[in-house]
Amino acid sequence: MEINSFPSEVLCCIFDFLTWNDRKRASLVCRRWNGIINSDRYLRHSKLVLYNYTKVQFFSGVEVGLINTQRNIEFHSSPMLDTDELLSTINEAFPSGEAVVECIDLFLRSDHEQLCNLVIVNLPKLKHLKRLNILANEGFRTLNRELQIESETLEKLKLSFYQNTPCHLQTPNLRSLDLVIRYPSDSNLLHAVSQQLKELTVTFQSKDLVAQLFLCSFGNLEKLNISIENDKYLPYTVSRTLVSSWHEIKVFIDSIRGLKKLEVVDKCNMLRHNYLNVFTYAENLEYLSVNYIILDWTIVEFVSKFKNLRYLNLRGCSTAGEPILLDLPHLEELQMPYKHYATLPCTNLRNLTTLSYSSSQKNHAQFIHQIAKTFTNLRTLNLLNFDYELSSNSFEFLDHLTLLKTLTIRDMSVSNELFLKCPALSTLQKLELRTIVTEISLLDCFPDKFRHLYKLDINNCFFYIFTTDESKTSITFGRLRTLMPRCRISTIDSTVFTNEQYDQNPIYIPG
């Protein structure tokens, strides 16, 4: 096939495999290739990655003109990256004001800080810059002076310094901050810009500094993601209480009333009970994710206070053996804890449209029947991590979900004849299988039982399409695509075993 007969999107994927020198040469082949490689759409989704990890990978071949036309640039600092050629190229490109870069990633891994300083000092000259990520590991030494980040256009910033690195921001348009807090200087940075933030992702690597969050004021904050971990290499002497009194955090309480989205990952059990209740003042909260917490009655009571919730994520939580009963009349999507043993949370969830569930029950048909009776408005059902194999009669009552459009089966084994015994699902449009599938009759069932299916994703599955009746030919994926021309069928990383070949060697399907 002639390569120019491919769509432009396919050519973009091919060009992604080329080095920058080869891509530059390819742009000279014809006008079409030149237009694709230098198109605004292509440049926005491509990234120039500059790195040197070994002494044989020297920086070479990237010119000033190329630097100035890239929307996304990623630097990986190492002893070999601070070369005269690279420093000279950056020093010529960035100060000119012609660079159109919108996102810069700095991964700092060594004591060599020349590149870092050169990029930082030229940030005011980058008039299109909107996102900046600076991640420095333990090998990057503390800067000799305070890090000054100045940009009139910067909107999103991500910072993580393993060594203590005081940082000062002059970023009037900054609205989104992703910050790892290990030292008091990191907390000081958060205090300085908290009022202008709309989105904050904060990861505490030191327990001592968690309390500092409650002393901030977030007048414009809409999304807050809190993760509390503990770096074993950082000493801490945290007390039993986070702050001395509720009066100290009144400013914080008043400032989060407009919060719409809250995510809490507390692996150190520091925010439980009393201090989680601080967030009940976020009266307009619509999205809540609480992970890695024991769901006792106090946590369930806390969750049930947010009557405007539309999304609730309880993944990673463990239960205390008590039923989880939720009264959330506006909830639309629910992700239940892994291996939830109690009954369904069916107090008041009449508007639920998306449910993700892990089950330890043996009687799957009864369990799914209970789902169908309890959540009659479900459009999406995700079945994940069942303890026992999904039995052949599990979907016996699945057609009771008359509005079901999307079904996902993930991370579990599936019994033979599951889809053979499944009733016709006239409303189902998307089916995703990400599990070991031994379903012999699966493909034969699709044309008749899923007439409106337009997307079938099969990922990392094993299919055994064997026929013992010589007069009958088992359906193949090729024939299935013919019978269902409107359905997009994807078989990524899946293997099909069939006896329709001269031998029974498996056929590997890469995608």
PAFIFI-815762 format. One record per atom (N, C-alpha, C): y, x, z; residue in one letter. Coordinates in steps of 0.2 Angstrom, whole numbers, plus 5000, padded with zeros to 4 digits. Example, Ala and Ser with C-alpha at 12.3 -4.5 7.8 and 13.67 -1.06 7.14 Angstrom:
2
497250665039a 497850625039a 498450665039a 498950645035s 499550685036s 500050645039s 
END
This chain:
511
499450045000m 500050005000m 500650045000m 501150034996e 501750064996e 502150055002e 502450115005i 502750115012i 503350065012i 503750065006n 504350025006n 504249955005n 503549935005s 503449865005s 503349835012s 503349885017f 503349865024f 504049835026f 504049785031p 504649755033p 505049815037p 505649805038s 506149855041s 505849865048s 505649815052e 505449815059e 504849865059e 504349865054v 503749905054v 504049975053v 504449985048l 504750055047l 505050085053l 505450045057c 505750065063c 505150095068c 504650065068c 504050085073c 503750155070c 503750155064i 503550225061i 503950275062i 504650265061f 505150315062f 505150335070f 504950295074d 504950315081d 504450375083d 503950385079f 503550435080f 503750505077f 504350505073l 504550565071l 505050605076l 505050665075t 505550705079t 506250695076t 506750715080w 507350705077w 507550735071w 507250795070n 507450835064n 507050805058n 506450775059d 506050745054d 506450675052d 506650645057r 507050575056r 507650585052r 507950645054k 508550655050k 508450675043k 507850705041r 507650725034r 507450655031r 507150615035a 506850545032a 507450505030a 508050515033s 508650465032s 508950485025s 508650545022l 508950565016l 508550545010l 507950515012v 507450495006v 507750435002v 508050385005c 508350335001c 508850295005c 509250255002r 509750215005r 509450165010r 508850135009r 508550095014r 508350125020r 508050185020w 507850225026w 508450245029w 508950265026n 509550295029n 509950235033n 509950175030g 510250115033g 509850095039g 509150105039i 508750085045i 508850135051i 508850195049i 508850255054i 509550255057i 510050235054n 510750235056n 511050165058n 510650115057s 510850055059s 511050045066s 511549995067d 511749985074d 511149955078d 510749905075r 510249875079r 509749925081r 509549975076y 509050025077y 509250065083y 509850095082l 510150145087l 510150115094l 510250045095r 510350015101r 509650015105r 509150015101h 508450005104h 508050075104h 508350125101s 508050185102s 508450235107s 508050285109k 508350325114k 508250405112k 508750445113l 508750515112l 508550545118l 507950575118v 507650605124v 507650685124v 508050715128l 508150785128l 507750815134l 507250855133y 506950885139y 506650955137y 506550995142n 506151055142n 505751065148n 505151065148y 504751075154y 504351145154y 504351175148t 503951235148t 504451285144t 504251345144k 504651405141k 504651395134k 504051365131v 504051365124v 504451305121v 504651255125q 505051205122q 505751215123q 506051245118f 506751265119f 507151205115f 507751195118f 508151145115f 508451175108f 508351125103s 508651145096s 508651085092s 509151095087g 509151045081g 509550985082g 509750965088v 510150905089v 510850925089v 511250895084e 511950915083e 512350865086e 513050885086v 513550845088v 513550775085v 513550775079g 513550715075g 513050665078g 512450685079l 511850645081l 512050625089l 512250665093i 512450645100i 512950595100i 513450595095n 513950545095n 513750475093n 513150475089t 513050415086t 512450375090t 512250405096q 511650375100q 511950325105q 511650275106r 511750225111r 511450245118r 510850275117n 510450285124n 510250355123n 510450395129i 510250465129i 509950485136i 509450515136e 509050535142e 508950605142e 509250635148f 509150705149f 508650725155f 508250775153h 507750795159h 507950865160h 508250875166s 508450945168s 507950985170s 507951045168s 507451095170s 507751165169s 507451225171p 507751285170p 507851295163p 507451275158m 507551295151m 508051245148m 508251185151l 508651145148l 509451165148l 509651205153d 510251225153d 510351285148d 510251275142t 510351325137t 511051325134t 511251385132d 511951385129d 512051335123d 511451325119e 511551285113e 511651215116e 511251185121l 511351115123l 512051105126l 512151155131l 512851145134l 513451145129l 513351185124s 513851195119s 513951125115s 513351095114t 513351035110t 513650975114t 513450975120i 513750925124i 514450935125i 514650995127n 515351005128n 515850995122n 515550995116e 515850975110e 515850905108e 515350875110a 515250805108a 515650755113a 515450755120f 515750705124f 516550715125f 516850765126p 517550765127p 517950735121p 517650735115s 518050715109s 518250635109s 517850605113g 518050525114g 517650485108g 517250525104e 516950485098e 516250465100e 515950485105a 515250465107a 515250385109a 514750355106v 514650285107v 514150265112v 513950315116v 513350305121v 513550255126v 513050205127e 513150155131e 512650165138e 512150205137c 511750215143c 511550295143c 511650325149i 511450395150i 510950395156i 510350425155d 509850435161d 509850515162d 509950535168l 509950605170l 509350605175l 508850645173f 508250655178f 508350735180f 508550745186l 508650815188l 508050845192l 507850895190r 507150915193r 507250995195r 507751025194s 507751095196s 508451115199s 508551175201d 509151205204d 509751205199d 509551205192h 510051205187h 510451145186h 511151145188e 511551085188e 512151095183e 512051145179q 512651145174q 512651085169q 512051065167l 512051005163l 512350945167l 512150935173c 512350875177c 513050875178c 513350935179n 514150935180n 514450925174n 514150945168l 514550935162l 514550865160l 513950835161v 513950755159v 514450715164v 514450735170i 514850695175i 515550705174i 515750765173v 516450775172v 516750745165v 516350725161n 516550695154n 516450625154n 516250595160l 516150515160l 516750485158l 517350505160p 517950465159p 518050465151p 517850505147k 517950515140k 517450465136k 516950435140l 516450395136l 516650325137l 516950305132k 517350235132k 516850175131k 516250195129h 515750135128h 515250135134h 515250185138l 514750185143l 514650125148l 514050095149k 514050035153k 513450045158k 512950095157r 512450105162r 512350175163r 512250195169l 512150265171l 511650275176l 511050315175n 510550325180n 510550395182n 510550415188i 510450485190i 509950485195i 509350515194l 508750525198l 508650595199l 508750625205a 508650695207a 508050695212a 507550735210n 506950745215n 507150805220n 506650825224e 506750875229e 506850945227e 506750955220g 506951025217g 507651025216g 508050975215f 508750975214f 509150995220f 509451045220r 509851065226r 510451025227r 510751025233t 511350985235t 511851015231t 512350975228l 512850995225l 513351035229l 513751085227n 514151115231n 514751075233n 514951025230r 515450985231r 515250905230r 515750865233e 515550795232e 515550775225e 515050735223l 514950705217l 515450655215l 515850665210q 516350615208q 516150585202q 516050515202i 515850475196i 516450435194i 516750445189e 517350405187e 517250375180e 517250315179s 517250275173s 517550215173s 517950195168e 518250135168e 517850075165e 517350095162t 516850045158t 516250035162t 516050075166l 515350075169l 515250015173l 514649975171e 514449915174e 513849915179e 513349965177k 512749965180k 512650035182k 512450055188l 512350115191l 511650125195l 511250175194k 510650185198k 510750255201k 510650265207l 510650325210l 510150345215l 509850395215s 509250415219s 509350495220s 509550515226f 509550595227f 509050605233f 508650655232y 508150665237y 508550715243y 508950755240q 509350795245q 510050765246q 510250775252n 510950745254n 511450765249n 511750705246t 512250725240t 512750665241t 513350685245p 513850635245p 514150625238p 514350555238c 514550535231c 515150485232c 515650495227h 516150445227h 516250415221h 516350355221l 516450315214l 517150285213l 517350295207q 517950265204q 517750225198q 517450165199t 517150125194t 517350055195t 517950035193p 518249965194p 517849915191p 517449925186n 517049875183n 516349875185n 516149915190l 515449915192l 515249845195l 514649815193r 514449755195r 513749755198r 513349805196s 512649815198s 512449885200s 512149885206l 512049955209l 511349955211l 510950005209d 510250015212d 510250085216d 510150075222l 510350135226l 509750145231l 509550215231v 509050235236v 509450265242v 509350235248i 509650265254i 509250305258i 509350375259r 509050415263r 509450445268r 510150455267y 510550485271y 511150445273y 511550455278p 512150415280p 512650415274p 512650465270s 513150465265s 512950415259s 512350395259d 512150345254d 512450275257d 512350265263s 512650205266s 513350195265s 513750255266n 514450255265n 514650235258n 514250255253l 514350245246l 514350165245l 513750135248l 513650065248l 514250025251l 514450045257h 515050015260h 515650015256h 515750065252a 516350075248a 516450025242a 515850005239v 515849965233v 515549905234v 515349885240s 515049825241s 515349755239s 516049755240q 516449695238q 516449685231q 516349735227q 516349715219q 515749705216q 515149705220l 514549705217l 514249625216l 513949615211k 513649555210k 512849555210k 512649615209e 511849635210e 511749695213e 511349695218l 511149755222l 510449755223l 510149815222t 509449835223t 509549895228t 509249885234v 509349945239v 508649955242v 508450025241t 507850045244t 507950095250t 507750075256f 507850115262f 507250165263f 507350225262q 506850275264q 506950305271q 507450275274s 507550295281s 507650235286s 507150225290k 507250165295k 507850165299k 508150225300d 508750225304d 509350185301d 509350185294l 509950165291l 509950095288l 509350055290v 509249985288v 509849945291v 510049955297a 510549915300a 511249915297a 511349975293q 511949975290q 512149925284q 511549895282l 511649845277l 512049785280l 511849765286f 512149705289f 512849715291f 513149775290l 513849795292l 514249795286l 513949775280c 514349775273c 514649705272c 515049695268s 515349635266s 515249625258s 514949575256f 514749565249f 515049495247f 515649495245g 516049435243g 515849405237g 515549445232n 515349425225n 514649425224n 514249445229l 513549455228l 513149395226l 512749405220e 512349345218e 511549365219e 511349425218k 510649445218k 510649505222k 510149505227l 510049555232l 509249575232l 509049635231n 508349655232n 508349715237n 507949695243i 507949745248i 507249765249i 507149835249s 506449865249s 506549915255s 506049905260i 506049955266i 505449995266i 505450055265e 504950095265e 505050155271e 504650205270n 504850265275n 504550325272n 505050375271d 504850435268d 504550475274d 503950495273k 503550535279k 503950605280k 504350625275y 504650695276y 505350685280y 505550625281l 506250615284l 506150585291l 506350625296p 506250595303p 506750535304p 506450495309y 506850435310y 506750415318y 507250385321t 507250365328t 507450295329t 507250255324v 507450185324v 507350145331v 507850105333s 507750075339s 507450005338s 507249965343r 506949905342r 507349855338r 508049855339t 508549805336t 508849845331t 509049805326l 509449835320l 510149845322l 510449795325v 511149795327v 511249765334v 511749785337s 511749765344s 511949695345s 512249655341s 512349585342s 512449555335s 512449485335w 512549445329w 513249445328w 513749455332h 514449455331h 514549515326h 514249565327e 514349625322e 514249605315e 513749565314i 513549545307i 513849485304i 514349455307k 514649395305k 514949405298k 515349455297v 515649475290v 515049465285v 514449505286f 513949495282f 513649425280f 513649395286i 513349325285i 513849275281i 514449285282d 514949245278d 514949265271d 514849335270s 514849355263s 514249345258s 513749315261i 513149305257i 513049235256i 513449185257r 513449115256r 513349105249r 513549145244g 513549125237g 512849165234g 512449195238l 511849225235l 511449175232l 511149195226k 510749155222k 510049175222k 509949245222k 509249275222k 509149325227k 508649325231l 508449365236l 507749395236l 507649455236e 506949485235e 506849535241e 506349525245v 506249565251v 505549595251v 505549665251v 504849695251v 504949745258v 504649725263d 504649755269d 504049785272d 503849845270k 503249875271k 503249905278k 503849905282c 503849925289c 503949875294c 503949805292n 504049755296n 504649755301n 505149775297m 505849775301m 506249715301m 506149675295l 506549615295l 506249555297l 505749555300r 505349495301r 505749455307r 505549385307h 505849345312h 506549335312h 506849365318n 507549355319n 508049375313n 507849435310y 508349465306y 508249435299y 507649405297l 507649365291l 508049305291l 508149275297n 508449215298n 509249225296n 509449285296v 510149305294v 510249275287v 509749275283f 509849255276f 509849175275f 509649135280t 509649065279t 510349045278t 510849085279y 511549065278y 511749065271y 511249095267a 511349095259a 511149025257a 511548975258e 511348905257e 511248885250e 511448925245n 511348905238n 510748945235n 510348985239l 509849025236l 509348985232l 509249005226e 508748975221e 508149015220e 508149085221y 507549125219y 507449165226y 506849165228l 506649195234l 505949235233l 505949295234s 505349335234s 505249375241s 504649355244v 504549385250v 503849425250v 503749485250n 503149525248n 502949565254n 502249575255y 502049615260y 502249595267y 502249535269i 502349505275i 501749455277i 501649455284i 501149405286i 501449335286i 501149295283l 501449225282l 501149185288l 501449195294d 501349155300d 501849095300d 501849055305w 502248985305w 502949005305w 503149065307t 503949075308t 504149095301t 503749125297i 503949145290i 503949085285i 503449045286v 503448975282v 504048935284v 504248935290e 504748895292e 505448925289e 505448985289f 506049025286f 506149005279f 505549005275v 505548995268v 505748915267v 505548875271s 505648805270s 506348785271s 506748825274k 507448805275k 507848805269k 507648835263f 508048845257f 507848785252f 508148725254k 507948665250k 508148665243k 508548715241n 508748725233n 508348775230n 507848795233l 507448845229l 507048825223l 507148865218r 506748845211r 506248895210r 506248955213y 505749005212y 505549035219y 504849035220l 504649065226l 504049115225l 504149175227n 503549225225n 503349255232n 502749245233l 502349265240l 501849315238l 501849355233r 501349395231r 501349455236r 500749485237g 500649535242g 500649515249g 500849455251c 500749435258c 500049415260c 499949415266s 499349395269s 499449335274s 498949295274t 499049235278t 498749245285t 498949205290a 498649205297a 498149155298a 497849125292g 497349085293g 497549005293g 498148995294e 498448935294e 498648905287e 498648835286p 498848815280p 499648825279p 499748845272i 500448855271i 500748785268i 501148755271l 501448685269l 502148695268l 502348685262l 503048695260l 503348625258l 503948615260d 504348565259d 504948585255d 504848595248l 505448615244l 505448575237l 505848525238p 505848465233p 506048495226p 506448545225h 506748575219h 506348635216h 505748655219l 505448715217l 505048695211l 505148745206e 504848745199e 504348795198e 504348855201e 503848905200e 503648935207e 502948935208l 502648965214l 502149015213l 502249075216q 501649125216q 501449135223q 500749115224m 500449115230m 500249185232m 500049195239p 499849255241p 499149275238p 499049335238y 498349365235y 497849335240y 497349305237k 496749285241k 496949235247k 497249175245h 497549125250h 496949085251h 496749085258y 496149045260y 496248975262y 496848955263a 497048895266a 497148835260a 497248775262t 497348725257t 497948735253t 498048695248l 498648695244l 499248675247l 499848705246p 500448695249p 500748625246p 500448575248c 500648515244c 501148465248c 501548485253t 501948435256t 502448405252t 502848445248n 503348415244n 503548465238n 503148465233l 503248505227l 503148465221l 503448415221r 503348365215r 503648395208r 504048435209n 504448465203n 504148525200n 503548555203l 503248615202l 503048615194l 503248665190t 502948675183t 502548735182t 502648785186t 502248845185t 501948865192t 501248885192l 500948895198l 500448955196l 500549015200s 500049065200s 499649065207s 498949075206y 498549065212y 497949105212y 497849135218s 497149175219s 496749135223s 496149125222s 495649085226s 495049125228s 494849105234s 494249135237s 493649075237s 493849015235q 493348965235q 492848975230q 492248945231k 491648955227k 491648895222k 491848835224n 491848775220n 492448775216n 492448805210h 493148815206h 493348745203h 492848705201a 492948645198a 493348595203a 493148595209q 493448555214q 494148585215q 494148645216f 494848675217f 495348665211f 495148675205i 495648655200i 495748585199i 495248545201h 495348465201h 495948455206h 495948485212q 496448475217q 497048495215q 497148555211i 497748575208i 498048525203i 497548495199a 497748445194a 498048375198a 497748365203k 497948305207k 498648315211k 498748375213t 499248395217t 499948405213t 499848445208f 500448465204f 500348435197f 500548375196t 500448335190t 500948355185t 501448395186n 501948415181n 501848485179n 501348515181l 501248585179l 501248595171l 501648645169r 501648665162r 501348735161r 501348775166t 501048845166t 500548855172t 499948875171l 499448885176l 499148955175l 499248995180n 499049065180n 498449075186n 497849085184l 497249095188l 497149175189l 497249195195l 497149275196l 496749295201l 496349345200n 495949375206n 495549335210n 495149285207f 494649245210f 494149285213f 493949275219d 493349305223d 492749305219d 492649245216y 491949235213y 492049225205y 491549235202e 491549225194e 491849155193e 492249145188l 492449075186l 491849045183l 491648995186s 491048955184s 491048915178s 490548895175s 490548865168s 490848795168s 490848765174n 491148695175n 491848695178n 492148755178s 492848765182s 493348725179s 493348715172f 493848675168f 493648605167f 493248575171e 492948515170e 493548455170e 494048475174f 494548425175f 495248445173f 495248505169l 495848535167l 496248485163l 495948445159d 496348395155d 496748345159d 496648345165h 497048305169h 497748325170h 497848395168l 498548415168l 498848405161l 499048345160t 499248315153t 499848355150t 500248395154l 500848425152l 500748505151l 500148525152l 499948595152l 500048635145l 500448685145k 500648715139k 500348795139k 500348825145t 500148895145t 499648905151t 499048935149l 498548955153l 498349025153l 498349055159t 498249125160t 497649135164t 497149185162i 496549205166i 496549275167i 496649305173r 496749375174r 496349405179r 496149465178d 495749505183d 495249465187d 494749445183m 494149415186m 493649405181m 493049395183s 492449385178s 492449315176s 492149295170v 492149225168v 491449215165v 491249155167s 490549135166s 490449115159s 489849125156n 489649095150n 489749025149n 489948995144e 490048925142e 490648895146e 491148935148l 491648905152l 492048865147l 492248885141f 492648845136f 492148795132f 491548805132l 491048755129l 491048695133l 491148695140k 491148635144k 491848615146k 492348645143c 493048635144c 493248575140c 493548525142p 493748465138p 494248485133p 494448445128a 494948465123a 495648465127a 496048515126l 496648525129l 497148515123l 497448455122s 497848445116s 498548465117s 498748485123t 499448505124t 499448585124t 498948615125l 498948685126l 499248725120l 499748775121q 500048805116q 499848885117q 499848905123k 499748985124k 499148995129k 498749035127l 498149055131l 498149135131l 498049155138e 498049235139e 497449245143e 497049295140l 496449315144l 496549395145l 496549415151r 496549485153r 496049495158r 495449495156t 494849505161t 494249515156t 493749525160i 493049535157i 492849475155i 492749455148v 492449395146v 491849405143v 491349365145t 490649365142t 490449305139t 491049275137e 490949205134e 490749205126e 490049185125i 489749185119i 490049125114i 490249075117s 490449015114s 491149005113s 491549055116l 492249045116l 492649035109l 492449075104l 492749065098l 492549005094l 491948985095d 491748925092d 492148865094d 492348865100c 492748805103c 493448795101c 493748855100f 494448855099f 494748805093f 494448805087p 494748765082p 494748685084p 494248665088d 494248595089d 494548575096d 494548615101k 494748605108k 495448625109k 495748665105f 496448685106f 496848685099f 496848625097r 497148615090r 497848635090r 498248635095h 498948655095h 499148725097h 498548765098l 498648835101l 499048875095l 499548905097y 499948945093y 499949025095y 499749035101k 499749105103k 499149115108k 498749165106l 498149185109l 498149255110l 498149275117d 498249345119d 497549365122d 497149415120i 496549435123i 496649515124i 496749535130n 496849595132n 496349625137n 496049685134n 495549725138n 494949675140n 494649645135c 494049605136c 493449625132c 492849605134f 492249615131f 491949545128f 491849545122f 491549485119f 490849505116f 490349455118y 489649465115y 489549405111y 489649415104i 489549365099i 488849375096i 488349355100f 487649365097f 487449295095f 487049285090t 486749225088t 485949235088t 485549185091t 484849195091t 484549145085t 484949105083d 484749055077d 484949085071d 484449105067e 484649145060e 484949095055e 484849035056s 485248985052s 485948975053s 486148995059k 486848985061k 487249055062k 487849055059t 488249115060t 488749105065t 488849155070s 489349145075s 490049155071s 490549125074i 491249135071i 491449205074i 491849235069t 492149295071t 492949285071t 493249345073f 494049335074f 494349325067f 494049355062g 494249345055g 494249275053g 493649245054r 493649175052r 494049125057r 494149145063l 494549105067l 495249105065l 495549165063r 496149165060r 496249125054r 495749115050t 495749075044t 495748995046t 495348985051l 495348915054l 495948895057l 496248935060m 496948925064m 497448965062m 497748955056p 498248995053p 498948995056p 499048945060r 499648935064r 499648975071r 499048995072c 498949035079c 499049105078c 499449135082r 499549215082r 498949235087r 498449275085i 497949305089i 498049375090i 498049395096s 498049465098s 497449485102s 497149545100t 496549565103t 496649645105t 497049655110i 497249725112i 496749755116i 496549815115d 496049845119d 495449805121d 495249765116s 494649725117s 494049755113s 493449735115t 492849765111t 492349705110t 492149695104v 491749645102v 491049665100v 490549645104f 489849665102f 489549605098f 489249625092t 488949575088t 488349595085t 487849555083n 487249565080n 487249545072n 487849535070e 487949515063e 487949585058e 488049645061q 488049705057q 487349725056q 487249785053y 486549815052y 486249835059y 486749855063d 486449865070d 486949835075d 486849845081q 487149805086q 487649855090q 487949895086n 488549945089n 489149895090n 489549915095p 490149875096p 490649885091p 491049835090i 491649845085i 492249845090i 492649905090y 493249905094y 493849885091y 494149835094i 494749805091i 495349835095i 495749875092p 496349905095p 496949865096p 496949815092g 497549765092g 497649715086g 
END
